[in-house]
Amino acid sequence: MPFVHKLVDIELKENKSPVSDFSWKTSLPLAEISESKYLHFDIKSLFPGKFSYPYHFHRNAEELFVILEGEATLRSPKGYQTVSKGDLIFFEEGPEGAHQFYNHGDQPLLYMDLRTKANVDVCEYPDSGKINILPAMDIFRKDSKVPYYTGEEGVREKWPEEILKKE
């Protein structure tokens, strides 16, 4: 059965970012309200003179933004371009899907953020070298990357000797 969200009825609440350059409002998670199985979606409003989320890309999710009102500058691997009302912007997985908005105008930028739902996603931030494991929001610095078996040399020390003698 369809679930209709009327844009005029959607309440937006301000995000409380500790960095003042990032300031927007967002709706409640409309996907949860709609009981969506495969999509996340919500409405965001980016204040004039502010940036959306830090420049990032997803390893396990695609995104589609639908610009509902206003205009902004989109930063992507292709450079900078203006987006405005009526534009649909698709972001693929991986580094080629990196993105960030800056609201260069004097009116809020209102857009729908639609993305595929993954049980676990890895979000990377090229500017700051961070990695975010979603939905847990476990954030690490990428420069601490190590080979898969690092620190595993002492595996036998973790096991009871009587089990290992059964070999």
C-alpha positions as CSV (number, residue, x, y, z in Angstrom):
1,M,0.0,0.0,0.0
2,P,1.4,3.4,-0.9
3,F,2.6,5.7,1.9
4,V,2.3,9.3,0.9
5,H,4.6,11.9,2.6
6,K,3.3,15.4,1.9
7,L,6.3,17.8,1.7
8,V,4.3,20.5,3.4
9,D,3.7,18.3,6.4
10,I,7.3,17.1,6.8
11,E,9.0,18.7,9.8
12,L,12.7,19.5,9.6
13,K,14.9,19.6,12.6
14,E,18.3,21.4,12.8
15,N,21.4,19.3,12.9
16,K,23.7,20.3,15.7
17,S,27.2,20.0,14.1
18,P,30.2,20.9,16.3
19,V,31.7,22.5,13.1
20,S,29.8,25.6,12.2
21,D,30.5,25.3,8.4
22,F,28.2,22.2,8.4
23,S,24.6,23.2,9.1
24,W,21.4,21.8,7.8
25,K,17.9,20.6,8.8
26,T,16.7,17.0,8.2
27,S,13.4,15.2,8.4
28,L,12.7,12.1,10.5
29,P,13.9,9.0,8.6
30,L,11.1,8.7,6.2
31,A,12.2,5.3,5.1
32,E,11.7,4.0,8.7
33,I,8.2,5.6,8.9
34,S,7.4,4.0,5.6
35,E,8.8,0.6,6.7
36,S,11.1,0.5,3.6
37,K,13.1,-2.7,3.2
38,Y,15.7,-1.6,0.6
39,L,15.9,2.2,0.7
40,H,16.8,5.0,3.1
41,F,15.3,8.4,2.3
42,D,14.7,11.7,4.0
43,I,14.5,15.4,3.2
44,K,17.3,17.8,4.0
45,S,17.5,21.6,3.9
46,L,21.0,23.1,3.6
47,F,21.4,26.6,5.0
48,P,22.9,29.4,2.8
49,G,26.7,29.7,3.1
50,K,27.0,26.2,4.6
51,F,28.3,22.8,3.5
52,S,26.4,19.5,3.6
53,Y,28.2,16.5,5.0
54,P,32.0,16.3,4.7
55,Y,33.2,15.3,1.2
56,H,32.7,11.5,1.1
57,F,31.8,8.4,-0.8
58,H,30.2,5.1,0.0
59,R,31.6,1.6,-0.6
60,N,28.3,-0.2,-0.3
61,A,25.5,2.2,-1.1
62,E,24.3,4.3,-4.1
63,E,22.6,7.7,-3.6
64,L,20.2,9.8,-5.5
65,F,19.5,13.4,-4.6
66,V,16.4,15.2,-6.0
67,I,16.7,19.0,-5.7
68,L,13.3,20.3,-4.6
69,E,14.0,24.0,-4.0
70,G,17.0,26.3,-4.4
71,E,20.5,25.7,-5.8
72,A,23.9,24.8,-4.6
73,T,27.4,24.0,-5.9
74,L,28.1,20.3,-6.1
75,R,31.7,19.1,-5.5
76,S,32.5,15.7,-7.1
77,P,35.5,14.0,-8.7
78,K,34.4,15.8,-12.0
79,G,34.9,19.2,-10.3
80,Y,32.3,21.8,-9.3
81,Q,29.0,22.4,-10.9
82,T,25.7,24.2,-10.0
83,V,22.7,22.1,-9.3
84,S,19.2,23.5,-8.9
85,K,15.5,22.7,-8.6
86,G,14.4,19.7,-10.6
87,D,17.9,18.2,-10.9
88,L,18.4,14.5,-10.1
89,I,22.0,13.6,-9.1
90,F,23.1,10.0,-8.9
91,F,26.2,8.9,-6.9
92,E,27.6,5.5,-7.6
93,E,29.5,3.4,-5.1
94,G,33.2,4.1,-4.7
95,P,35.6,7.1,-5.2
96,E,33.8,8.2,-8.4
97,G,30.7,8.8,-6.3
98,A,32.3,11.2,-3.9
99,H,30.2,14.3,-3.2
100,Q,29.5,17.4,-1.1
101,F,27.2,20.4,-1.5
102,Y,27.9,24.1,-0.7
103,N,24.9,26.4,-0.6
104,H,26.2,29.4,-2.5
105,G,22.8,31.1,-2.6
106,D,20.7,33.1,-0.2
107,Q,17.8,30.6,0.1
108,P,17.9,27.1,1.7
109,L,18.6,24.2,-0.6
110,L,15.8,21.6,-0.1
111,Y,16.5,18.1,-1.4
112,M,15.5,14.5,-1.0
113,D,18.4,12.1,-0.1
114,L,17.6,8.6,-1.4
115,R,20.1,5.8,-0.9
116,T,20.2,2.0,-1.0
117,K,20.0,0.3,2.3
118,A,23.0,-1.9,3.2
119,N,23.4,-3.8,6.4
120,V,26.9,-2.4,6.6
121,D,28.4,0.4,4.6
122,V,31.8,1.9,4.6
123,C,31.9,5.6,4.1
124,E,35.3,7.2,3.2
125,Y,36.2,10.9,3.6
126,P,39.1,11.8,1.2
127,D,39.8,15.3,2.8
128,S,40.3,14.0,6.3
129,G,41.4,10.4,5.7
130,K,38.6,8.9,7.8
131,I,36.6,5.7,7.4
132,N,33.2,5.4,8.9
133,I,31.6,2.0,9.4
134,L,27.8,2.5,9.1
135,P,25.3,2.3,10.7
136,A,27.4,1.9,13.8
137,M,29.2,5.2,13.2
138,D,32.6,3.7,14.1
139,I,35.0,6.2,12.7
140,F,38.7,5.5,12.1
141,R,41.7,7.1,10.3
142,K,42.5,5.4,7.1
143,D,46.3,5.8,7.6
144,S,46.2,3.0,10.2
145,K,45.4,0.5,7.5
146,V,47.3,-2.8,8.0
147,P,47.6,-6.1,6.2
148,Y,44.9,-8.7,7.0
149,Y,47.1,-11.0,9.2
150,T,48.9,-8.2,11.2
151,G,48.9,-9.1,14.9
152,E,47.7,-12.7,14.3
153,E,51.1,-14.4,14.6
154,G,50.3,-15.6,18.2
155,V,47.1,-17.4,17.4
156,R,48.1,-20.6,19.1
157,E,48.6,-18.7,22.3
158,K,44.9,-17.9,22.4
159,W,43.9,-21.6,22.4
160,P,44.0,-24.2,25.2
161,E,46.9,-26.6,24.7
162,E,44.8,-29.7,25.1
163,I,42.7,-28.7,22.1
164,L,45.8,-28.1,20.0
165,K,47.3,-31.4,20.9
166,K,44.4,-33.2,19.2
167,E,45.9,-32.4,15.8
